[in-house]
Structures are given as structure tokens and as C-alpha cells.
Amino acid sequence: MANLPKTQMVTLIICNDCQHAFVTEMPLIEEVHQIVCIHCESVMTTNKDQCCVYCSYGSEKYPKMQLWDILRSSLDSS
């Protein structure tokens, strides 16, 4: 069996209003387009050029995007 690439399932979100950082789990099934800061309750929405709030504000991209980046880099190196 081939070694499957590892993806991060948690990300550190930094609120763009109060700069509070909090860790959250990312779902596998669907992208999330809004997230509420647990400190100031500001609602963060997906940036226009991103697929979800994790790619917009997180330390790690959404898991599907992580896999896409791994696939793209392996195709570029072959």
C-alpha cells in the first residue's frame, strides 16, 4: 500500500478584528464559509479569493486544498 500524504485536521485561526488566536478542527465533508471568533464574537467570512475561512484565516489550508497542493507539487516534480 502506498504512503498517503498527511494532512492537518486542525488549524489556528486568528481573528482579523481582535487578533485573538484559537484552534479549531476542520471538517472533511464541507468547506466552512463563516466562523465566529470565540473571544470577540466577530463573524469572519471567506475572503473573495479563497475557498473557505480556513484558507482565509487559518494557519493550515482546508484538507482538500492541502491534498491538491501535494498532488500539484508531485506532478510538477515528475
KAFEN-V931254 format. One record per run of one state. SS is the DSSP state (H for helix, E for strand, C for the rest). FROM is the first residue (numbers start at 1). TO is the last residue. If there is no record, write none. Layout:
SS | FROM | TO
SS | FROM | TO
This chain:
C | 1 | 9
E | 10 | 14
C | 15 | 20
E | 21 | 25
C | 26 | 33
E | 34 | 36
C | 37 | 42
E | 43 | 45
C | 46 | 52
H | 53 | 57
E | 58 | 58
C | 59 | 62
H | 63 | 77
C | 78 | 78
